[in-house]
Amino acid sequence: MRREEYARRLGAVEVQQTFYQPPAVETARRWREVAPAGFVFCVKAWQLVTHPAGSPTYRRLRSPLAPEERPLCGLLRPTAPVRRGWEATLAVARALGAAVVLLQTPPAFDPRPEHLANLRALIPELRAGGIPLAWEPRGGWPPEQFLRLCDELGLIPAGDPLGPLGAALARGPVRYFRLHGRGGFHYRYSDADLDLSSTADRAVGHLVRAISPGPQGFLGGEGGKTPKLHRHTLVGREIDNQA
């Protein structure tokens, strides 16, 4: 499907490429320039911010880390490599005019005291960048604790509405939906799966992970399939009002 067709059928994309290695700011500006007016970009934060250097995703890092940097990467630690990763993410997000930056923390970022301290220390710094932040934890966080922290730190709750945090995501005026597939990314969603009205009927707005811009243009959704999410994509104006 051509880039123009994605832009015609969908109102938003989440940029996944920024997680592995942010593109050049000039590239992000070109994406913004060719997108139609009102089209919404969201950005996934660079893995240096969220994931430790032992993650297999670091194989896609184009610039190798210095040995002394590796123990300091990820897990939202207030360290120099994490801050460098955030500045690169923020530069791309600003070039795109991104509505939201997504922080997806790995299973290793579980609710232990050290990680809570990192979260509370770093998030105010990241929010100072002026772009709303969404948080999707993958480390077994209890739903009530997850919601309390989002409220305390001014984060938009994010996750799979069909997953363990689905009930928690049913609350709050704004939340960010990311569909991961039941049992894996190759899961084929039914229309019943994608009828999110029972979850989203009181939402001011919600974001759905639909497609990801990459070097070759707008790419398909998970597994290369074009997801049938058009009626569920309600983004932009409501998010603009969220600090």
Number of C-alpha atoms within 10 A of each C-alpha: 9 10 14 13 10 19 17 12 12 19 23 26 25 24 25 20 17 22 26 18 20 26 17 13 18 12 15 19 17 12 19 18 12 11 17 13 8 11 18 24 24 26 29 22 30 28 30 30 27 23 24 24 19 12 12 9 13 19 11 11 14 10 8 11 14 9 8 9 15 15 12 19 26 26 24 28 24 20 15 12 21 24 20 15 21 21 17 19 25 23 17 22 27 17 18 24 18 24 26 25 25 25 23 23 22 19 13 17 23 18 17 10 9 12 16 14 14 15 18 16 14 16 17 12 13 17 16 9 15 12 20 22 27 24 20 22 21 16 13 15 18 13 15 12 12 21 20 12 17 17 13 10 15 17 24 27 27 28 25 20 23 19 14 15 23 16 14 20 26 19 15 16 17 24 26 22 24 18 19 17 16 13 7 10 13 13 12 14 13 9 10 7 10 16 13 16 10 8 16 21 10 13 16 15 20 20 25 24 23 26 22 21 19 15 10 7 13 20 20 17 17 20 13 11 12 14 17 15 16 13 12 20 18 19 23 20 13 15 21 13 8 16 12
